[in-house]
Amino acid sequence: MPRTRGAANRSLYHANILLDSWDRARGSTPVPDEQLTAAFLPAVRQHLRDAYGWFLLSTAGVEEQAGTLRPASTADLPPPEPGRSAAPELREFAQLESSGWIAELLSGNADDPGSDHRTRVDLLGSDHASPGFAVARRWADDLAAIMQRMDDFRAEC
């Protein structure tokens, strides 16, 4: 497994550890949800951003080199080597960064529990909710699913 993919897995694993702890704290402590969100969301979100950045590098075929920084988005990726084109999967990521759950994850205001934050809901529900445990869990689950799907696709090629 490439080092960048291993780093993505490790960051996703750390996010899931925090999410499991957050979930346990929700049911066993008198601390208000807003305070638990303030304590857990920034760290979970950072681990998920790290996982996403490392996965972008892995998808682009870039391995850690001296001075390689984890990108925050597809726009931060180095250009492909001369004669090679960018992986088609990166177009999907770029679309999700502009309007999708990845945009939500990468947005600057999602750490503010009081901010108006859009989230995916059933058609009958409201599309406004403060980010909290459910949103963070969805980000982690969606990131794990897309990473697995991309890995499965590459394995078939």
C-alpha positions in Angstrom: 0.0 0.0 0.0 1.4 3.4 -0.9 2.4 5.6 2.0 -0.1 8.3 1.1 -2.9 5.8 1.2 -1.7 4.5 4.5 -1.7 8.0 5.9 -5.3 8.5 4.6 -6.4 5.3 6.3 -4.7 6.3 9.6 -6.3 9.7 9.6 -9.7 8.2 8.9 -9.2 5.7 11.7 -8.3 8.5 14.1 -11.5 10.4 13.1 -13.5 7.2 13.8 -11.9 6.8 17.2 -13.0 10.4 18.1 -16.5 9.8 16.6 -16.9 6.7 18.8 -15.8 8.6 21.9 -18.1 11.5 21.0 -21.0 9.1 20.6 -20.3 7.5 24.0 -20.1 10.9 25.6 -23.4 11.9 24.1 -25.2 9.2 26.1 -23.2 9.2 29.3 -22.5 12.8 30.3 -24.6 15.8 31.4 -22.5 18.0 29.1 -24.7 19.8 26.6 -24.5 18.6 22.9 -23.3 22.1 21.9 -20.3 21.7 24.2 -19.5 18.2 23.0 -19.7 19.4 19.4 -17.3 22.3 20.2 -14.9 19.8 21.8 -15.0 17.0 19.2 -16.0 18.5 15.8 -12.8 20.5 15.0 -10.6 17.5 15.7 -12.8 15.0 13.8 -13.0 17.4 10.9 -9.2 17.9 10.8 -8.6 14.2 10.7 -11.1 13.8 7.9 -9.5 16.7 6.0 -6.2 15.0 6.5 -7.5 11.7 5.2 -9.0 13.4 2.2 -5.8 15.2 1.4 -3.7 12.1 1.7 -6.2 10.2 -0.4 -6.0 12.9 -3.1 -2.3 12.4 -3.3 -2.7 8.7 -3.5 -5.3 9.0 -6.3 -3.1 11.4 -8.2 -0.2 8.9 -7.9 1.9 11.3 -5.9 3.9 9.7 -3.1 5.5 11.5 -0.2 8.6 13.3 -1.2 10.7 15.8 0.6 8.6 18.9 0.9 5.3 17.2 -0.2 2.4 18.8 1.7 -1.0 17.3 2.1 -3.3 19.2 -0.2 -6.6 20.7 1.1 -8.3 20.2 -2.3 -7.8 19.1 -5.9 -6.7 22.6 -6.7 -3.6 22.1 -4.4 -2.4 19.0 -6.2 0.8 19.1 -8.2 0.2 18.9 -11.9 0.6 15.5 -13.5 4.0 14.4 -14.9 4.6 15.5 -18.5 2.8 13.2 -20.9 0.3 12.0 -18.3 -3.2 13.2 -17.6 -4.8 13.7 -14.2 -6.7 10.7 -12.8 -10.4 10.9 -13.9 -11.4 10.3 -10.3 -10.0 13.7 -9.4 -12.8 15.3 -11.6 -15.4 13.7 -9.3 -13.6 15.1 -6.2 -13.4 18.5 -7.8 -17.2 18.5 -8.4 -17.9 17.4 -4.8 -15.6 20.1 -3.5 -17.6 22.8 -5.3 -21.1 21.5 -4.3 -21.4 18.3 -2.3 -20.5 16.8 1.0 -16.8 17.4 0.5 -17.6 21.1 0.1 -19.4 20.9 3.4 -16.4 19.2 5.0 -13.9 21.7 3.6 -16.0 24.8 4.3 -14.6 27.2 6.8 -17.7 27.7 8.9 -18.6 24.1 9.7 -16.7 24.2 13.0 -19.1 26.8 14.4 -21.9 24.9 16.1 -24.2 28.0 15.8 -23.7 28.5 12.1 -26.4 27.8 9.6 -25.2 24.6 8.0 -26.7 22.7 5.1 -26.8 18.9 5.4 -28.3 16.0 3.4 -31.7 15.0 4.7 -34.8 13.2 3.6 -37.0 15.1 1.2 -39.6 15.8 3.9 -37.0 17.2 6.4 -35.5 20.6 6.7 -32.2 21.2 4.9 -30.8 23.4 7.7 -29.1 22.0 10.7 -26.1 22.9 12.9 -23.2 20.6 12.3 -22.9 18.0 15.0 -22.3 14.3 15.5 -24.7 13.1 12.7 -23.0 15.4 10.1 -19.5 14.4 11.2 -20.4 10.7 11.2 -21.9 11.1 7.7 -18.7 12.8 6.5 -16.6 9.9 7.8 -18.9 7.3 6.3 -19.0 9.0 3.0 -15.3 9.4 2.9 -14.7 5.8 3.8 -17.2 4.7 1.1 -15.7 6.8 -1.7 -12.2 5.7 -0.7 -13.3 2.1 -0.9 -15.1 2.6 -4.2 -12.0 4.2 -5.8 -9.8 1.4 -4.5 -12.2 -1.2 -5.9 -12.3 0.6 -9.3 -8.5 0.8 -9.4 -8.2 -2.9 -8.5 -10.4 -3.8 -11.5 -8.3 -1.9 -14.0 
